[in-house]
Amino acid sequence: MDVTPRYLGAGSFLSRRDPRVLLLVPVLYLVAVAGVDDLRPVLLCTAVALVYYRAAGIPWRGVRANWAFMLTFTTALVVANSVLTSADTRSGGSAEVLFTVPVTHTAVTWATLSYAAALLVRYVSLAMVGFPVAFNIAPSDLGVAFARLGLSQRLAYGVDLTFRFLPSTWASLQETVDAQRLRGYEHSRTRNPVKRLIALKPVVVPVTVNALIDAEDTVNAMDLRGFGGRHRTWMRELAFDRADYLVLAGFAAVAAAMAAARILGLTGTVWVP
């Protein structure tokens, strides 16, 4: 089954950019925010990421489930790693205890909350610059974009196939579940994890078999076309325009400024209000 990945940002500013820009911007942004513990510069970078995300034109109804999962997972991760446990906040301020977590008996200070907020905002901003990679790059441009960045044709095409494989497998899973329900299949309601896994056998086995068959068909088709025997060209031609250079230059400047501030020790201390 060949299911095209969702292309939600068609017609937006970012969808008209060279796909290599959308792949390089998250790398530059990660360089900018990595290792920054001060909430204030993280908020400044988040403002830049928000402007970038708004330029993607991704409709909210199409990604609200993605955002809900991302926010739930990252919030639980941040709370567990920085609030419920004694995280090293490297604070230069006071250590006034606001309250103590009942179970872990961890003392929570303003520095702890500021450090947790910086982590959460950093993860959210990374998602803002990462979502356009998934929803603003045309499915046919992903492989050629990686190839134009210098990756080998095997790796570039492998990434392209992987990007298509995930939604195809999800669609196959949904069809298999619907077909098995028509045959009387009901999901187990037991709390025993072993029994729950055994009950998934009528769904997991067909999906796995179909995925292996699709993968074998793809490999055979590529072998018949001589893929991998020699260097192959791509029909899609990519070229940076002025807007592409401006976007890359802007994020490169942000990354350079944040790296310089990090080297000078201006962003390594947790800000305590």
MIZAGU-504480 format. One record per atom (N, C-alpha, C): x, y, z; residue in one letter. Coordinates in steps of 0.02 Angstrom, whole numbers, padded with zeros to 5 digits, always signed. Atoms other than C-alpha are relative to their C-alpha. Example, Ala and Ser with C-alpha at 12.3 -4.5 7.8 and 13.67 -1.06 7.14 Angstrom:
2
+00045-00059+00000a;+00615-00225+00390a;+00045+00060+00000a;-00042-00059-00003s;+00684-00053+00357s;-00039+00055+00037s;
This chain:
273
+00042-00060+00000m;+00000+00000+00000m;+00044+00062+00000m;-00039-00061+00005d;+00069+00169-00050d;-00043+00059+00021d;+00038-00056-00025v;+00001+00312+00054v;+00045+00061+00003v;-00041-00060+00002t;+00067+00487+00024t;-00002+00035+00068t;+00000-00036-00063p;+00122+00578+00184p;-00039+00066-00006p;+00041-00061+00000r;+00017+00727+00235r;+00042+00061-00019r;-00032-00061+00023y;+00065+00887+00145y;-00049+00057+00015y;+00051-00046-00026l;-00027+01019+00246l;+00016+00073-00013l;-00018-00070+00007g;+00069+01179+00210g;+00003+00025-00071g;-00003-00019+00071a;+00038+01192+00023a;-00019+00073-00009a;+00014-00070+00015g;+00045+01371-00040g;+00028+00050+00050g;-00027-00045-00051s;+00128+01442+00116s;+00069+00025-00019s;-00067-00027+00013f;+00290+01540+00124f;+00053-00054+00002f;-00050+00052-00007l;+00390+01390+00183l;-00007-00054-00052l;+00009+00052+00052s;+00314+01270+00056s;+00031+00022-00066s;-00030-00025+00062r;+00384+01383-00081r;+00076+00004+00005r;-00072-00002-00009r;+00559+01374-00009r;+00031-00065-00024r;-00037+00060+00016d;+00692+01252-00062d;-00004-00049+00059d;+00008+00047-00057p;+00664+01093+00042p;+00063-00007+00042p;-00061+00003-00040r;+00846+01099+00096r;+00000+00052+00055r;+00005-00051-00052v;+00806+01258+00192v;-00037-00028+00061v;+00039+00028-00054l;+00675+01166+00295l;+00037-00054+00038l;-00041+00050-00034l;+00802+01030+00334l;+00058+00030+00039l;-00058-00031-00033l;+00944+01148+00382l;-00021+00044+00059l;+00022-00046-00053v;+00842+01268+00491v;-00003-00036+00067v;-00001+00033-00066p;+00809+01139+00631p;+00070-00014+00026p;-00069+00012-00022v;+00996+01099+00635v;+00029+00064+00029v;-00026-00064-00025l;+01041+01283+00654l;-00034+00020+00065l;+00036-00018-00061y;+00906+01309+00784y;+00022-00043+00059y;-00025+00043-00053l;+00966+01159+00884l;+00067+00023+00026l;-00064-00029-00021v;+01140+01234+00886v;-00011+00061+00044v;+00012-00061-00037a;+01065+01395+00951a;-00024-00013+00071a;+00032+00009-00065v;+00964+01325+01097v;+00032-00055+00042v;-00030+00055-00038a;+01070+01176+01148a;+00043+00027+00057a;-00040-00019-00058g;+01142+01195+01322g;-00018+00067+00031g;+00021-00064-00028v;+01049+01358+01360v;-00048-00013+00057v;+00041+00011-00060d;+00979+01355+01537d;-00038+00062+00022d;+00034-00063-00017d;+00926+01537+01550d;-00065+00005-00039d;+00066-00003+00033l;+00740+01555+01514l;-00007+00058-00047l;+00010-00060+00040r;+00754+01729+01441r;+00025-00007-00072r;-00020+00010+00070p;+00861+01689+01286p;-00039-00056-00034p;+00041+00053+00030v;+00759+01531+01261v;-00066+00029-00025v;+00062-00033+00022l;+00602+01639+01252l;+00012+00042-00063l;-00015-00039+00061l;+00686+01752+01124l;+00006-00046-00061l;-00005+00048+00056c;+00730+01602+01016c;-00068-00029-00017c;+00066+00027+00012t;+00554+01536+01038t;-00042+00049-00041t;+00036-00049+00040a;+00485+01699+00968a;+00020-00006-00074a;-00022+00010+00069v;+00591+01672+00812v;-00030-00064-00028v;+00029+00063+00023a;+00531+01492+00801a;-00075+00006-00013a;+00071-00010+00010l;+00350+01549+00817l;-00014+00035-00066l;+00007-00034+00065v;+00369+01669+00671v;+00012-00048-00057v;-00016+00050+00052y;+00447+01529+00570y;-00058-00049-00007y;+00055+00049+00003y;+00306+01409+00616y;-00062+00031-00031y;+00058-00033+00030r;+00173+01536+00570r;+00008+00007-00076r;-00012-00004+00072a;+00255+01553+00399a;-00012-00066-00035a;+00012+00065+00030a;+00225+01367+00373a;-00072-00008-00023a;+00070+00004+00020g;+00037+01393+00361g;-00032-00068+00013g;+00028+00066-00015i;-00001+01223+00440i;-00066+00010+00037i;+00064-00009-00034p;-00187+01215+00486p;-00001-00036+00067p;+00001+00028-00068w;-00218+01183+00671w;-00038-00066+00003w;+00040+00061-00003r;-00351+01051+00641r;+00037-00061-00026r;-00037+00056+00028g;-00226+00946+00546g;+00055-00026+00046g;-00057+00020-00043v;-00093+00941+00684v;-00017+00005+00074v;+00015-00008-00072r;-00188+00965+00847r;+00013-00065+00039r;-00016+00062-00034a;-00170+00780+00888a;+00075-00007+00010a;-00074+00002-00007n;+00018+00793+00856n;+00023+00045+00055n;-00019-00046-00053w;+00031+00945+00967w;-00022-00025+00068w;+00023+00026-00064a;-00073+00863+01103a;+00047-00054+00026a;-00046+00053-00021f;+00040+00711+01106f;+00068+00030+00019f;-00065-00029-00014m;+00198+00817+01099m;+00000+00037+00067m;+00003-00039-00062l;+00144+00934+01240l;-00008-00046+00061l;+00010+00046-00056t;+00084+00790+01350t;+00065-00037+00017t;-00061+00039-00011f;+00243+00689+01327f;+00056+00043+00028f;-00055-00042-00023t;+00365+00833+01349t;-00014+00029+00070t;+00016-00025-00067t;+00272+00903+01500t;+00014-00053+00052t;-00013+00054-00047a;+00277+00734+01586a;+00075-00012+00007a;-00072+00010-00002l;+00461+00716+01540l;+00035+00054+00041l;-00031-00055-00036v;+00507+00888+01607v;-00016-00003+00074v;+00020+00004-00070v;+00408+00868+01767v;+00037-00057+00036v;-00033+00057-00032a;+00485+00698+01802a;+00075+00012+00008a;-00073-00007-00002n;+00664+00750+01763n;+00025+00063+00035n;-00026-00062-00030s;+00671+00925+01838s;-00039+00023+00061s;+00040-00021-00057v;+00530+00947+01964v;-00004-00055+00053v;+00008+00056-00047l;+00501+00776+02042l;+00067-00027+00024l;-00067+00022-00021t;+00688+00741+02049t;+00043+00060+00013t;-00044-00056-00017s;+00830+00846+02112s;+00047+00015-00058s;-00041-00016+00058a;+00893+00915+01947a;+00053+00052+00018a;-00055-00048-00009d;+01057+01010+01941d;-00016+00062-00043d;+00022-00059+00037t;+00994+01184+01893t;+00056+00051-00010t;-00056-00046+00007r;+01161+01273+01910r;-00023+00072+00009r;+00028-00067-00013s;+01073+01423+01984s;+00050+00043+00037s;-00043-00047-00034g;+01165+01576+02036g;-00038+00043+00050g;+00041-00040-00043g;+01022+01645+02138g;-00013-00033+00067g;+00017+00026-00066s;+00939+01609+02305s;-00030-00069-00007s;+00027+00068-00001a;+00883+01435+02354a;-00060-00003+00046a;+00060-00001-00041e;+00719+01482+02439e;-00047-00056-00021e;+00043+00058+00014v;+00612+01325+02450v;-00073+00022-00002v;+00070-00017+00007l;+00435+01351+02386l;-00045-00054+00029l;+00038+00057-00027f;+00367+01178+02425f;+00042-00063-00010f;-00035+00064+00005t;+00422+00997+02441t;-00047-00051-00030t;+00040+00052+00032v;+00360+00856+02331v;-00013-00055+00052v;+00016+00047-00054p;+00268+00734+02448p;+00035-00067-00006p;-00026+00069+00006v;+00329+00568+02377v;+00076-00001-00002v;-00073+00001+00007t;+00508+00607+02326t;+00035+00046+00049t;-00028-00047-00049h;+00533+00743+02459h;+00052+00045-00033h;-00044-00044+00036t;+00617+00851+02328t;-00019+00073+00014t;+00013-00071-00013a;+00634+01035+02373a;-00003+00037-00067a;+00011-00038+00062v;+00564+01144+02233v;+00011+00074+00014v;-00016-00070-00007t;+00636+01319+02217t;-00020+00038-00063t;+00013-00039+00060w;+00614+01461+02095w;+00047-00021-00056w;-00048+00023+00050a;+00770+01399+02007a;-00024-00065-00033a;+00026+00063+00028t;+00690+01227+01986t;-00054+00014-00051t;+00055-00016+00046l;+00534+01301+01906l;+00025+00036-00062l;-00027-00035+00057s;+00635+01417+01796s;+00037-00048-00047s;-00035+00050+00041y;+00744+01273+01737y;-00049-00045-00037y;+00051+00041+00032a;+00591+01166+01702a;-00035+00037-00056a;+00032-00040+00052a;+00509+01307+01605a;+00046+00008-00061a;-00047-00007+00056a;+00666+01331+01501a;+00003-00064-00042a;+00000+00063+00036l;+00668+01146+01457l;-00063-00008-00042l;+00063+00009+00035l;+00484+01143+01411l;-00005+00046-00060l;+00003-00048+00055v;+00493+01300+01306v;+00049-00019-00056v;-00049+00021+00051r;+00649+01234+01218r;-00029-00057-00042r;+00028+00057+00038y;+00561+01071+01171y;-00057+00023-00046y;+00056-00025+00041v;+00407+01164+01109v;+00027+00038-00060v;-00028-00038+00056s;+00513+01281+01003s;+00033-00045-00051s;-00029+00048+00046l;+00607+01134+00929l;-00054-00034-00042l;+00055+00028+00038a;+00440+01059+00880a;-00025+00050-00052a;+00023-00051+00048m;+00393+01224+00796m;+00042+00001-00063m;-00043+00000+00059v;+00543+01218+00681v;+00005-00069-00031v;-00003+00067+00027g;+00528+01030+00659g;-00062-00021-00038g;+00062+00019+00034f;+00346+01016+00606f;+00000+00016-00074f;-00002-00013+00073p;+00375+01102+00437p;+00037-00052-00040p;-00034+00054+00036v;+00494+00961+00392v;-00049-00055-00019v;+00048+00054+00012a;+00351+00838+00407a;-00059+00021-00044a;+00063-00020+00032f;+00210+00943+00335f;+00007+00052-00055f;-00009-00051+00051n;+00287+01073+00217n;+00047-00021-00056n;-00041+00026+00054i;+00405+00969+00112i;-00042-00047-00042i;+00038+00045+00045a;+00321+00890-00039a;+00029-00070+00004a;-00026+00068-00007p;+00334+00700-00026p;+00051-00019-00054p;-00047+00017+00053s;+00424+00691-00193s;+00066+00038+00005s;-00061-00041-00005d;+00556+00819-00139d;+00046-00022+00057d;-00040+00016-00059l;+00619+00735+00020l;+00064-00036-00019l;-00060+00037+00019g;+00738+00612-00061g;+00050+00043-00037g;-00045-00042+00039v;+00810+00737-00184v;+00032+00054+00045v;-00028-00050-00046a;+00833+00864-00043a;+00059-00028+00038a;-00056+00031-00035f;+00941+00744+00057f;+00058-00014-00047f;-00054+00013+00048a;+01037+00697-00100a;+00038+00063-00016a;-00033-00063+00016r;+01073+00880-00139r;+00040+00026+00060r;-00039-00019-00058l;+01138+00900+00039l;+00064-00041+00007l;-00062+00038-00001g;+01275+00775+00000g;-00006-00071+00023g;+00008+00069-00021l;+01201+00612+00064l;+00004-00047-00060l;-00003+00049+00053s;+01227+00455-00038s;-00070-00014-00026s;+00066+00012+00029q;+01086+00405-00154q;-00036-00056+00037q;+00032+00053-00038r;+01055+00247-00053r;-00032+00027+00064r;+00027-00027-00063l;+01034+00343+00110l;-00056+00049-00014l;+00052-00049+00016a;+00933+00483+00028a;-00066-00035-00019a;+00061+00035+00021y;+00812+00362-00054y;-00027-00042+00058y;+00024+00037-00059g;+00805+00258+00106g;-00041+00044+00046g;+00038-00046-00041v;+00748+00410+00204v;-00067+00015-00032v;+00061-00013+00036d;+00619+00446+00070d;-00049-00058+00007d;+00043+00058-00008l;+00551+00269+00079l;-00026-00008+00071l;+00021+00004-00070t;+00547+00273+00269t;-00055+00050+00014t;+00050-00052-00010f;+00448+00435+00266f;-00068-00021-00029f;+00062+00025+00029r;+00319+00348+00155r;-00024-00063+00035r;+00018+00063-00030f;+00323+00184+00249f;-00043+00008+00062f;+00037-00008-00062l;+00258+00250+00414l;-00074+00014-00010l;+00073-00009+00011p;+00091+00322+00352p;-00031-00059-00036p;+00027+00059+00034s;+00070+00170+00239s;-00015-00056+00050s;+00011+00051-00051t;+00090+00053+00387t;-00058+00017+00045t;+00056-00021-00042w;-00031+00156+00491w;-00066-00010-00036w;+00061+00011+00039a;-00161+00150+00351a;-00016-00075-00005a;+00010+00072+00003s;-00135-00037+00335s;-00026-00027+00067s;+00024+00020-00066l;-00160-00057+00523l;-00073+00016+00009l;+00070-00019-00007q;-00324+00038+00519q;-00045-00045-00042q;+00040+00044+00042e;-00388-00066+00373e;-00004-00071+00029e;+00000+00067-00030t;-00337-00228+00460t;-00046-00003+00060t;+00043-00001-00059v;-00424-00179+00622v;-00074+00001-00022v;+00069-00003+00024d;-00584-00135+00526d;-00021-00067-00029d;+00017+00065+00029a;-00577-00299+00430a;-00009-00054+00053a;+00007+00050-00053q;-00551-00402+00587q;-00061+00012+00043q;+00061-00014-00037r;-00693-00314+00675r;-00061-00026-00037r;+00055+00029+00039l;-00808-00366+00533l;-00004-00075+00009l;-00002+00072-00011r;-00753-00544+00570r;-00012-00018+00073r;+00016+00013-00070g;-00799-00525+00754g;+00056+00013+00049g;-00056-00014-00045y;-00632-00468+00826y;-00018+00057+00048y;+00009-00051-00051e;-00643-00370+00989e;+00064+00006+00040e;-00061-00012-00038h;-00498-00289+01079h;-00008-00023+00072h;+00003+00026-00068s;-00458-00372+01245s;-00003+00056+00051s;+00007-00050-00053r;-00510-00274+01399r;+00034-00021+00065r;-00035+00023-00059t;-00403-00372+01520t;+00058+00047+00017t;-00057-00040-00023r;-00268-00285+01623r;+00065-00038-00003r;-00061+00041+00006n;-00145-00427+01598n;+00036+00019-00064n;-00035-00021+00062p;-00012-00361+01477p;+00015-00057-00047p;-00014+00057+00043v;+00030-00535+01413v;-00061-00019-00040v;+00061+00016+00035k;-00150-00572+01370k;-00019+00053-00050k;+00014-00054+00047r;-00168-00402+01288r;+00043-00007-00063r;-00043+00010+00058l;-00018-00439+01176l;-00024-00060-00042l;+00025+00058+00037i;-00087-00611+01131i;-00063+00017-00038i;+00063-00019+00033a;-00255-00533+01090a;+00012+00042-00062a;-00016-00041+00059l;-00169-00419+00963l;+00025-00041-00058l;-00027+00042+00053k;-00110-00568+00861k;-00039+00005-00065k;+00037-00005+00064p;-00253-00557+00732p;+00012+00066-00037p;-00014-00065+00032v;-00199-00377+00697v;+00073+00005-00018v;-00072-00009+00010v;-00010-00382+00714v;+00026-00044-00056v;-00026+00046+00050v;+00020-00534+00605v;-00016+00023-00071v;+00013-00024+00069p;-00071-00470+00447p;+00038+00064-00017p;-00035-00063+00014v;+00006-00296+00464v;+00074-00013-00012v;-00070+00015+00009t;+00181-00368+00483t;+00013-00035-00066t;-00008+00036+00063v;+00160-00487+00337v;-00008+00047-00060v;+00010-00048+00055n;+00092-00348+00225n;+00059+00048-00006n;-00058-00045+00002a;+00236-00233+00274a;+00060-00035-00031a;-00056+00037+00030l;+00364-00368+00229l;-00010-00011-00074l;+00014+00009+00072i;+00278-00402+00063i;+00010+00064-00038i;-00010-00065+00033d;+00274-00217+00020d;+00074+00017-00005d;-00072-00015+00002a;+00458-00199+00066a;+00035-00043-00052a;-00031+00043+00050e;+00505-00349-00042e;-00018+00022-00070e;+00020-00025+00066d;+00405-00281-00189d;+00040+00062-00019d;-00039-00061+00013t;+00495-00114-00172t;+00072-00017-00017t;-00070+00020+00014v;+00666-00198-00166v;+00006-00031-00069v;-00002+00032+00066n;+00627-00304-00319n;-00007+00052-00056n;+00009-00052+00051a;+00566-00152-00416a;+00063+00042-00008a;-00061-00040+00004m;+00724-00055-00372m;+00057-00041-00032m;-00052+00042+00032d;+00836-00202-00421d;-00011-00005-00075d;+00014+00004+00072l;+00749-00217-00590l;+00019+00064-00036l;-00019-00064+00030r;+00786-00033-00620r;+00074+00016+00010r;-00072-00010-00007g;+00970-00055-00576g;+00019+00049+00054g;-00017-00049-00052f;+00964+00051-00419f;+00061-00023+00040f;-00060+00014-00040g;+01130+00061-00328g;+00060-00022-00041g;-00056+00023+00041g;+01235-00001-00473g;+00046+00057-00021g;-00039-00058+00019r;+01293+00172-00523r;-00035+00062+00024r;+00030-00064-00022h;+01262+00354-00484h;-00059+00018-00046h;+00060-00017+00037r;+01088+00408-00537r;-00017+00074+00013r;+00020-00070-00005t;+01023+00583-00568t;-00073+00004+00024t;+00069-00012-00023w;+00861+00660-00502w;-00033+00049-00048w;+00037-00043+00046m;+00729+00739-00612m;-00012+00069+00030m;+00017-00062-00034r;+00692+00874-00482r;+00063+00041+00008r;-00056-00047-00007e;+00810+01023-00492e;-00014+00048+00057e;+00008-00045-00057l;+00836+01124-00333l;+00049+00058-00006l;-00043-00059+00003a;+00905+01301-00323a;-00024+00049+00054a;+00017-00050-00051f;+00912+01427-00180f;-00017+00067-00034f;+00014-00068+00023d;+00831+01596-00211d;+00018+00049+00056d;-00020-00050-00049r;+00853+01759-00115r;-00033-00011+00067r;+00035+00012-00063a;+00720+01717+00015a;+00031-00059+00037a;-00032+00057-00033d;+00804+01550+00049d;+00064+00021+00035d;-00063-00023-00031y;+00971+01634+00081y;-00014+00044+00061y;+00016-00043-00057l;+00889+01762+00195l;-00022-00041+00061l;+00023+00042-00055v;+00803+01629+00300v;+00060-00036+00032v;-00059+00035-00026l;+00964+01528+00317l;+00048+00048+00035l;-00044-00048-00031a;+01065+01684+00355a;-00027+00023+00068a;+00030-00020-00063g;+00942+01736+00490g;+00010-00052+00055g;-00009+00052-00051f;+00948+01569+00580f;+00074-00013+00014f;-00071+00006-00013a;+01136+01559+00557a;+00025+00055+00047a;-00018-00055-00044a;+01151+01729+00641a;-00023-00014+00072a;+00026+00018-00067v;+01041+01671+00786v;+00044-00054+00032v;-00043+00054-00026a;+01146+01512+00804a;+00068+00027+00021a;-00066-00027-00016a;+01309+01611+00801a;-00003+00043+00063a;+00006-00043-00059a;+01247+01738+00929a;-00010-00041+00064a;+00012+00041-00059m;+01184+01604+01048m;+00063-00041+00017m;-00062+00037-00013a;+01345+01503+01028a;+00052+00045+00033a;-00047-00047-00031a;+01448+01657+01069a;-00020+00015+00072a;+00023-00013-00068a;+01341+01695+01221a;+00013-00060+00045a;-00013+00060-00040r;+01360+01515+01278r;+00074-00006+00016r;-00072+00003-00012i;+01549+01523+01259i;+00021+00052+00053i;-00015-00052-00048l;+01554+01685+01359l;-00031-00012+00068l;+00031+00017-00064g;+01452+01603+01497g;-00060+00042+00018g;+00057-00043-00014l;+01301+01717+01479l;-00066-00038+00004l;+00064+00037+00000t;+01170+01580+01460t;+00004-00066+00038t;-00009+00063-00035g;+01236+01440+01571g;-00030-00001+00069g;+00029-00004-00067t;+01154+01500+01732t;-00075+00007-00004t;+00073-00002-00001v;+00971+01473+01771v;-00022+00068+00027v;+00026-00065-00020w;+00876+01636+01783w;-00050-00010+00056w;+00045+00003-00057v;+00790+01660+01952v;-00036+00066+00005v;+00038-00064-00003p;+00650+01791+01951p;+00000+00029+00070p;
